[in-house]
Amino acid sequence: MAYKLLTTHQFEKDLKRCKKRGLPMDKLKEVINELVTKGKVPTQFRPHLLHGNRDGQWECHIQPDWLLIWNRTTQN
């Protein structure tokens, strides 16, 4: 099942900053590709559900200090 990827303005700004810092975009592309095609992230990126202010959102570690946060929503 293929999923639809929607990004926020903040994501676009952060992506630009990450590119400028020389972070490995291939890792980010790998994670996003897995999310879009399979709906889940490989365990090597330690995906987990968040709580508190970000309750219901998901997070994974692309690198130790580089995180990706996303929402899973269903469309009818």
LINFENWO-V528255 format. One record per helix or strand of 3 or more residues. SS is the DSSP state (helix for helix, strand for strand). FROM is the first residue (numbers start at 1). TO is the last residue. If there is no record, write none. Layout:
((SS:FROM:TO) (SS:FROM:TO))
//
This chain:
((helix:9:21) (helix:25:38) (helix:43:45) (helix:52:54) (strand:58:63) (strand:66:70))
//
